[in-house]
Amino acid sequence: MWLVFTDLDGTLLDHDSYSFEAARPALDLLKARGIPVILASSKTEAEMRPIADGIGISHPMIVENGAGVVGLNAETTVGDAHSSNRYMRLRTLLRELPKELGACFAGFGDWDVEEVSRQTGLPHSSAALARQRRFSEPGLFTGTDAEKRVFLDHLDAQGFTAVQGGRFFTLMPKTSKADRMAEVVAHYQRRSRDPVRTVALGDAPNDLAMLEAADCGIIISNPAHAPLPVTEREGQGAILRSEQAGPEGWNTMIHQLVATGFL
């Protein structure tokens, strides 16, 4: 069986309007073929639920850049017993940084709903959902490269890391969308007699590990940031690139995979 994993912002969702309607034909095609679409985003579960409902899917979701998975079991989130405290630990770490270094980063926990709305372009109601965090802290890093290295060293010492997405620099536990993708694949494999194969779509550096781990990775063009680097897997033909951006590119590439018999 096939699973399709997809990033949201700049991939399935338009970078500016946050709409997925241009990808609706491909989403309907996958639904008709019985292929689950697994949302994998830096967004919170609270943000992703309305999107999943709008698409018409109820499959598991990878949330907060792979820091959590929802919908696999009766448990709402897969993780260790301290998962609900991870966000609080991150905020404490930021408060305890040297003043000059801490001033280089501002995250959702530092901003009110108005500022999150301004930074993301989201309406206030959606910005409020984006602040309902459990695992990770997106924000903006404004320091130098040298300061960023020191900042990352502080995170590493406390068991955290950071990834650059299409829009934000996100602090999170040392896990990834690729790790959670493997967890979701194992979940479906236990329920299928056929091998589970994967397609993954994304546009930003925090998607690259997921794209590399999939049977077929698809880089969705995003003119808002520099293109992802060409990797060995892409050289081998396992990773493709769209010419169109966002949901238009998503729609075209899924149709291309179906038309060529890959999906």
C-alpha positions in Angstrom: 0.0 0.0 0.0 1.0 3.6 -0.5 1.1 6.5 2.0 1.6 10.1 1.0 3.3 12.4 3.5 3.1 16.1 3.0 4.3 19.3 4.5 1.7 22.1 4.7 3.0 25.7 4.4 4.6 26.3 1.0 3.8 22.7 -0.1 0.1 21.7 0.2 -0.8 25.2 1.4 -0.1 28.3 -0.7 2.7 30.3 0.9 0.6 33.5 1.0 -3.1 32.5 1.1 -2.7 29.2 3.1 -5.2 27.6 0.7 -5.0 24.0 -0.6 -7.8 24.3 -3.2 -5.4 24.1 -6.1 -4.4 20.6 -4.9 -8.0 19.5 -4.5 -8.1 17.4 -7.7 -5.0 15.4 -6.6 -6.4 15.0 -3.1 -9.6 13.7 -4.5 -7.7 11.3 -6.8 -5.7 9.9 -3.8 -8.9 9.5 -1.8 -10.5 7.6 -4.7 -7.5 5.3 -4.9 -7.6 4.6 -1.1 -4.2 6.3 -0.5 -4.0 8.0 2.9 -2.6 11.5 3.0 -0.5 12.1 6.2 -0.1 15.7 7.1 3.4 16.5 8.5 3.9 20.1 9.6 5.5 22.4 12.0 1.9 23.5 12.9 0.2 22.4 16.1 -2.5 19.8 16.3 -5.0 22.6 17.0 -4.0 24.3 13.7 -4.0 21.1 11.7 -7.3 19.7 12.7 -9.4 22.2 10.8 -7.1 21.7 7.7 -7.6 17.9 7.9 -11.3 18.4 8.3 -11.4 20.7 5.3 -9.6 18.2 3.2 -11.8 15.4 4.5 -9.2 13.2 6.0 -8.9 11.6 9.5 -5.5 9.9 9.2 -2.7 10.2 11.7 -0.8 13.5 11.6 2.8 14.5 12.4 2.7 17.7 14.4 5.2 20.4 15.4 8.0 19.4 13.0 8.0 15.7 14.1 8.0 16.4 17.8 4.7 14.5 18.1 2.2 12.2 16.3 -1.5 12.2 16.8 -4.1 9.7 15.7 -2.0 6.5 15.8 -3.6 5.0 18.9 -5.9 5.8 21.7 -3.2 8.0 23.0 -3.5 11.5 21.4 0.2 12.0 21.1 3.1 9.5 20.8 6.1 10.4 23.0 7.7 9.9 26.4 6.0 10.5 29.7 7.4 14.0 29.8 6.2 15.1 26.4 3.7 17.6 27.8 6.6 19.4 29.6 8.8 19.8 26.6 7.5 23.2 25.6 7.8 24.5 29.1 11.4 23.2 29.2 12.1 25.0 26.0 10.7 28.3 27.3 12.8 27.9 30.5 15.9 27.3 28.5 15.3 30.5 26.6 14.8 32.5 29.7 18.1 31.2 31.2 20.3 32.0 28.2 22.8 34.9 28.5 20.9 38.1 27.9 22.7 39.0 24.7 22.1 35.6 23.2 18.5 35.3 24.3 17.8 38.6 22.6 18.7 37.0 19.3 15.6 34.8 19.3 11.9 35.7 19.5 9.3 33.0 19.4 5.6 32.4 19.6 5.8 32.3 23.3 7.2 35.9 23.3 4.5 37.2 21.0 0.8 37.9 21.6 -1.9 36.8 19.2 -1.6 40.1 17.3 2.1 39.7 16.7 1.8 36.0 15.7 -0.9 37.1 13.3 1.4 39.8 11.9 4.4 37.4 11.6 2.5 34.6 9.9 -0.2 36.4 8.0 -2.8 34.3 9.8 -6.1 35.7 11.0 -6.3 36.1 14.8 -8.3 33.0 15.3 -5.7 30.9 13.5 -2.8 32.7 15.3 -4.4 31.7 18.6 -4.3 28.1 17.6 -0.7 28.4 16.5 0.2 29.5 20.1 -1.3 26.3 21.5 2.1 24.5 21.6 3.2 21.3 23.4 6.6 20.4 21.9 8.3 23.1 19.9 8.9 26.8 19.5 9.0 28.5 16.1 10.4 32.0 15.9 13.0 34.3 14.3 16.7 34.2 14.9 18.3 37.6 14.2 21.8 37.0 15.5 25.1 36.4 13.6 26.2 33.0 12.4 28.6 32.8 15.3 25.8 33.6 17.7 23.7 30.9 16.1 26.4 28.3 16.7 26.5 29.2 20.4 22.7 29.2 20.6 22.6 25.7 19.0 25.3 24.5 21.5 23.0 25.6 24.4 20.1 23.8 22.8 22.1 20.6 22.2 23.3 20.5 25.8 19.7 20.4 27.0 18.5 17.8 24.5 17.0 20.1 21.9 17.9 21.2 18.4 16.6 23.7 15.8 15.5 23.5 12.2 15.0 26.2 9.6 11.6 25.9 7.9 10.3 28.0 5.0 9.3 30.8 7.4 10.6 30.2 10.9 13.5 28.9 12.9 12.0 26.2 15.1 13.4 24.9 18.4 12.4 21.3 19.2 13.4 18.0 20.7 16.0 15.9 18.8 13.6 14.2 16.5 12.4 14.8 12.9 9.5 14.4 10.5 11.5 11.4 9.1 11.6 9.7 12.5 7.8 10.1 12.9 7.2 9.0 9.3 8.9 5.7 10.1 6.6 5.4 13.1 3.5 6.0 11.0 4.7 3.5 8.3 5.2 0.9 11.0 1.7 1.5 12.3 0.2 0.9 8.8 2.6 -2.0 8.1 1.2 -3.9 11.1 -2.2 -3.6 9.5 -1.2 -4.5 5.9 -0.2 -7.7 4.2 1.5 -5.7 1.5 4.7 -3.6 1.8 4.0 0.0 2.7 5.7 2.4 0.3 5.9 6.2 0.7 5.8 9.4 -1.2 6.8 12.6 0.7 6.4 16.2 -0.4 8.0 19.3 1.1 9.7 22.6 0.3 12.0 23.5 3.1 15.2 22.3 4.9 13.1 20.8 7.7 11.4 18.5 5.2 14.7 17.2 3.6 15.2 14.2 5.9 11.6 13.1 5.3 12.0 13.5 1.5 15.3 11.5 1.7 13.7 8.7 3.6 10.7 8.2 1.3 10.5 5.8 -1.7 9.8 9.0 -3.7 10.5 12.5 -2.4 9.1 15.5 -4.2 10.6 19.0 -3.6 7.9 21.6 -4.2 9.2 24.8 -5.6 9.0 27.8 -3.3 10.3 31.1 -4.6 10.2 32.6 -1.1 13.5 30.9 -0.2 16.6 29.3 -1.7 16.1 25.9 -3.4 17.0 22.8 -1.4 20.4 21.3 -2.3 20.7 18.4 -4.7 21.4 15.2 -2.8 22.7 11.8 -3.8 19.1 10.5 -3.7 18.0 13.1 -6.1 20.9 12.2 -8.4 19.6 8.6 -8.3 16.1 9.8 -9.4 14.4 9.1 -6.1 13.7 12.8 -5.5 11.8 14.9 -8.0 11.2 18.7 -8.2 8.1 20.5 -9.2 8.2 23.5 -11.5 5.1 25.1 -10.0 5.0 26.3 -6.5 2.7 25.3 -3.6 -0.5 23.4 -4.1 -0.3 23.9 -7.9 3.0 22.0 -7.9 1.6 19.5 -5.5 -1.4 18.8 -7.7 0.8 18.4 -10.8 3.3 16.1 -9.2 0.7 13.7 -7.7 -1.1 13.5 -11.1 2.3 12.8 -12.7 3.0 9.9 -10.4 -0.4 8.4 -11.0 -0.2 8.9 -14.8 3.2 7.2 -14.9 1.9 4.2 -12.9 4.2 4.9 -9.9 1.3 5.4 -7.6 
